[in-house]
Amino acid sequence: MIYSEEFETLPREVLEALQLKRLKQVVQRVYHTVGFYRKAFDKAGVTPDDIKSLDDLRRFPFTTKQDLRENYPFGMFAVPMSSIVRLHASSGTTGRSTVVGYTKRDIETWSELMARCFVAAGVTKNDIIHNAYGYGLFTGGLGAHYGAEKLGASVIPMSGGNTKRQIMILQDFGPTAICCTPSYALNLAEQGKAMGIEMRSLKLRVGVFGAEPWSDKMRQEIENVLGITALNIYGLSEIMGPGVAMECIEGRNGMHIFEDHFLVETIHPDTGEVLPPGESGELVFTTITKEAFPLIRFRTRDISRLLTEPCRCGRTLHRMDRVTGRSDDMLIIRDVNVFPSQIEAVLLAIEGVEPQYQLIVDRAGNLDTLEIQVEVGEQIFANADEVKVLQNMERRIVKDIKDYLGVTAKVKLVEPKTIQRLEGKSSRVLDKRRI
């Protein structure tokens, strides 16, 4: 199913003409309303009139998260505060958070984009959506909520946390769709099992998961323990929130980017060079319809690649592959670049390993060290005769990490349920080098 046939199935030449028209408009507007962009464009020696084609966008400077922090809280807004109807803020690990604003029209656009996402997931107005994304300053909860209401579905505004009550609601209310982070979906499944509940017997049939990188192995685990179809959604607060791109249930091969609202590029993270479709790099987004908080060439730090092959669903929108990591959470261990999601993929390929782990990076003298703590299944730990099995599993993990990623790691197998569970985005890395 497709929510907006008019825009999601446009011929490429028509879509690109629409993108160019909207790009010219937004570049003109930010130049005249946002002091930061006027200074940045002038410094780069470009003007809005230099936009003659979509390729001309690469002549314009990037916008970074640091730029947003330096203009905290409202310095990047392109409309007066009297036109702002909603404020959100992203959770930053360092420094100030970044503040995003929405006009009434922005909220309407966002709601429609999330409705598109739900329809792409096979959700209809007859479904009940269990929304376990966090409400409040985080954009996930309210974004999904408004999208569900736009579609006409019933929505349960659970937010995050209070896991036992969530499971009770899943039982009693019978929702057919769920939205949350993938790590929290596994947390729900684990808690439900501990409560003696057969999670596969719930009415859930589809999940829309995002807000953190996750692997296909983790997808398989979620689908197995919950008995659902697990789909990937992409978004970030600075660009809109969730609803920037969505995986369709028909194709399940990359997330369709809603290109009538966003222009996307992939660049080399170090040089800023624009890369061709299919080549992995850092995603850069330009918003072309946002009123309150338009961004030109925003560097996301998310690593992915663009997919241009036709999709069986009929959408003509290009897709992005799942995010494999972030250029700013990449671990450099003895000159080897490693993303946590890569380690996760290796771990989950090994039978008996649970999808719960933590990476501890430290320094011994002048050398970096990596310790991987990973949970193993209850049956293995419960059997005292399985010492050799545990030893072999440790050796297997060490070898596979070395073979696939080129990193030597110390592996520590731990008992089930000993690694801290998180209600929201999972934090897999403890980097003691920064302490």
Residue pairs with C-beta under 8 A, 6 or more apart in sequence:
1 119
1 120
1 122
1 124
2 8
2 9
2 119
2 120
2 313
2 314
2 315
3 112
3 115
3 116
3 118
3 119
3 120
3 151
4 112
4 116
7 258
7 260
8 116
8 256
8 258
8 315
8 316
8 317
9 314
9 315
9 316
10 18
10 260
10 316
11 316
12 316
15 259
15 260
15 316
15 317
16 54
18 260
19 54
19 259
19 260
19 263
19 288
20 51
20 53
20 54
22 260
22 288
22 289
23 51
23 54
23 57
23 263
23 286
23 288
24 48
24 51
25 288
26 286
26 287
26 288
26 289
26 290
26 294
26 296
27 48
27 51
27 60
27 296
28 48
29 78
29 294
30 37
30 78
30 294
30 296
31 37
31 38
31 41
31 47
31 48
32 38
33 78
33 79
34 75
34 76
34 77
34 78
34 294
35 75
36 67
36 71
36 75
36 76
37 296
40 61
40 63
41 47
41 48
41 60
41 61
43 61
44 59
44 60
44 61
46 59
46 60
46 61
50 56
50 59
50 60
51 57
54 263
57 263
57 265
57 286
57 297
58 265
58 274
60 296
60 297
61 296
61 297
62 272
62 284
62 297
62 298
62 299
63 295
63 296
63 297
63 298
63 299
64 298
64 299
65 92
65 98
65 238
65 299
65 301
66 95
67 76
68 76
68 98
68 99
68 238
69 92
69 95
69 96
69 98
72 96
72 97
72 98
72 99
73 99
74 81
74 99
74 101
76 293
76 295
77 84
77 101
77 292
77 293
78 291
78 292
78 293
78 294
79 101
79 103
79 291
79 292
83 103
83 104
83 291
83 292
84 101
84 102
84 103
84 292
85 102
85 103
85 104
85 107
86 101
86 102
86 106
86 107
86 142
87 99
87 100
87 101
87 102
88 99
88 100
88 101
88 102
88 137
88 138
88 139
88 142
88 237
88 241
89 97
89 98
89 99
89 100
89 137
89 237
90 97
90 98
90 100
90 138
90 139
90 236
90 237
90 238
91 97
91 137
91 138
92 98
97 137
98 237
98 238
100 139
100 237
100 238
100 241
100 292
100 293
101 292
101 293
102 110
102 292
102 293
103 291
103 292
105 291
106 290
106 291
106 292
106 293
107 146
109 240
109 261
109 289
109 290
110 143
110 146
110 147
110 240
110 241
110 243
111 146
111 147
111 149
111 150
112 147
112 150
113 147
113 240
113 243
113 244
113 258
113 261
114 143
114 144
114 146
114 147
114 148
114 150
114 242
114 243
115 147
115 148
115 150
115 151
116 243
116 246
116 258
117 147
117 208
117 233
117 242
117 243
117 246
118 127
118 129
118 147
118 148
118 151
118 153
118 177
118 208
119 151
120 231
120 246
120 247
120 248
120 249
120 256
120 313
121 177
121 206
121 208
121 229
121 231
121 246
121 247
121 248
121 249
122 206
122 229
122 249
123 129
123 151
123 153
123 176
123 177
123 206
123 208
124 151
124 153
125 151
125 152
125 153
126 153
127 153
127 154
127 175
127 176
127 177
128 153
128 154
128 155
128 156
128 173
128 174
128 175
128 176
128 177
129 144
129 148
129 153
129 154
129 155
129 156
129 175
129 176
129 177
129 178
129 179
130 156
130 158
130 166
130 169
130 170
130 173
130 175
130 177
130 178
130 179
130 204
131 141
131 144
131 145
131 148
131 155
131 156
131 157
131 158
131 159
131 178
131 179
131 180
132 158
132 159
132 160
132 166
132 178
132 179
132 180
132 184
132 188
133 140
133 141
133 143
133 144
133 159
133 160
133 179
133 180
133 181
133 211
133 242
134 140
134 141
134 159
134 160
134 423
134 424
135 141
135 142
135 145
135 157
135 159
136 159
138 237
138 424
139 235
139 237
139 240
139 241
139 242
140 179
140 210
140 211
140 235
140 241
140 242
141 157
141 159
141 160
142 241
143 235
143 240
143 241
143 242
143 243
144 155
144 179
144 208
144 242
145 155
145 157
147 243
148 154
148 155
149 155
153 177
156 169
156 173
156 175
158 166
158 169
160 180
160 184
160 423
160 424
161 423
163 187
163 188
163 191
163 423
164 191
164 195
166 188
167 188
167 191
167 192
167 195
167 197
169 175
170 178
170 188
170 192
170 202
170 204
171 197
171 202
174 202
174 203
175 203
175 204
176 203
176 204
176 205
176 206
177 204
177 205
177 206
177 207
177 208
178 185
178 204
178 206
178 207
178 208
178 228
179 207
179 208
179 209
180 188
180 207
180 209
181 209
181 210
181 211
181 212
181 424
181 425
181 426
182 209
182 210
182 212
182 214
182 218
182 219
182 222
182 230
183 212
183 214
183 422
183 425
183 426
184 422
184 423
184 424
185 207
185 209
185 222
185 226
185 230
186 218
186 221
186 222
186 225
186 355
186 356
187 421
187 422
187 423
188 199
188 226
189 199
189 222
189 225
189 226
190 417
190 421
192 199
193 199
193 225
199 225
199 226
199 227
200 225
200 226
200 227
201 227
202 226
202 227
204 226
204 227
204 228
205 228
205 229
206 228
206 229
206 230
206 231
206 249
207 222
207 226
207 228
207 229
207 230
207 231
208 231
208 233
208 246
209 222
209 230
209 231
209 232
209 233
210 232
210 233
210 234
210 235
210 242
211 242
211 424
211 425
212 425
212 426
213 322
213 323
213 324
213 325
213 326
213 339
213 340
213 341
214 232
214 322
214 341
214 344
215 322
215 341
215 344
215 345
215 348
216 322
216 345
217 344
217 345
217 348
217 349
217 355
218 344
218 348
218 355
219 230
219 232
220 348
221 348
221 355
222 228
222 230
223 229
223 230
229 249
231 246
231 247
231 248
231 249
231 252
232 246
232 247
232 255
232 322
233 242
233 243
233 245
233 246
233 247
233 255
234 242
234 244
234 245
234 246
234 255
234 320
234 323
235 241
235 242
235 243
235 244
235 245
236 244
236 300
236 302
238 293
238 295
238 298
238 300
239 262
239 285
239 287
239 295
239 298
239 300
240 261
240 262
240 287
240 290
243 258
244 257
244 258
244 262
244 285
245 255
245 256
245 257
245 258
245 319
245 320
246 255
246 256
246 258
247 253
247 254
247 255
247 256
248 256
248 311
248 313
248 315
250 311
250 312
250 313
251 311
251 312
251 313
251 319
253 307
253 311
253 319
254 307
254 311
254 319
254 320
254 321
254 322
255 319
255 320
255 322
256 311
256 313
256 315
256 317
256 318
256 319
257 264
257 317
257 318
257 319
257 320
258 317
259 317
259 318
260 289
261 287
261 288
261 289
261 290
262 285
262 286
262 287
262 288
263 285
263 286
263 288
264 283
264 284
264 285
264 286
264 306
264 318
264 320
265 274
265 275
265 283
265 284
265 286
265 297
266 274
266 275
266 277
266 279
266 280
266 281
266 282
266 283
266 284
266 304
266 305
266 306
267 273
267 274
267 275
267 281
267 282
267 284
267 299
268 275
268 281
268 282
269 281
269 282
269 301
269 303
269 327
275 281
277 305
277 306
277 307
277 308
277 318
278 305
278 306
278 307
278 308
279 305
280 303
280 304
280 305
280 321
280 324
281 303
281 304
281 305
282 299
282 300
282 301
282 302
282 303
282 327
283 300
283 302
283 303
283 304
283 320
283 323
284 297
284 298
284 299
284 300
285 295
285 297
285 298
285 300
286 295
286 296
286 297
286 298
287 293
287 294
287 295
287 298
288 294
301 326
301 327
301 328
301 329
302 323
302 326
302 327
303 323
303 324
303 325
303 326
303 327
303 339
304 320
304 321
304 322
304 323
304 324
305 320
305 321
306 318
306 319
306 320
306 321
307 318
307 319
307 320
307 321
308 318
308 319
310 316
311 319
323 341
324 339
324 341
324 342
325 339
325 340
325 341
325 342
326 339
329 339
329 340
329 429
330 337
330 338
330 339
331 337
331 338
331 339
331 340
331 359
331 361
331 370
331 429
331 431
332 338
332 368
333 361
333 368
333 369
333 370
333 407
334 367
334 368
334 407
334 408
336 405
336 406
336 407
338 370
338 405
338 407
340 359
340 428
340 429
342 404
342 405
343 357
343 359
343 372
343 401
343 405
344 355
344 357
344 428
346 397
346 400
346 401
346 404
346 405
347 353
347 355
347 357
347 372
347 374
347 397
348 355
349 400
350 393
350 396
350 397
350 400
352 376
352 377
352 380
352 389
352 393
353 374
353 375
353 376
353 377
353 393
353 397
354 374
354 375
354 376
354 377
354 416
356 374
356 375
356 419
356 421
357 372
357 373
357 374
357 375
357 419
357 428
358 372
358 373
358 374
358 419
358 420
358 428
358 429
358 430
359 370
359 371
359 372
359 373
359 428
359 429
359 430
360 370
360 371
360 372
360 373
360 430
360 432
361 368
361 369
361 370
361 371
361 429
361 430
361 431
361 432
361 433
362 368
362 369
362 371
362 432
362 433
363 369
363 432
363 433
368 433
369 410
370 407
370 408
370 409
370 410
371 409
371 410
371 411
371 412
372 397
372 401
372 409
372 410
372 411
372 412
373 412
373 414
373 419
374 397
374 411
374 412
374 413
374 414
375 413
375 414
375 415
375 416
375 417
375 418
375 419
376 390
376 393
376 413
376 414
376 415
376 416
377 416
378 416
380 386
380 389
380 390
380 393
381 415
381 416
383 389
390 413
393 413
394 411
394 413
397 409
397 411
398 408
398 409
398 410
398 411
401 407
401 408
401 409
401 411
402 408
402 409
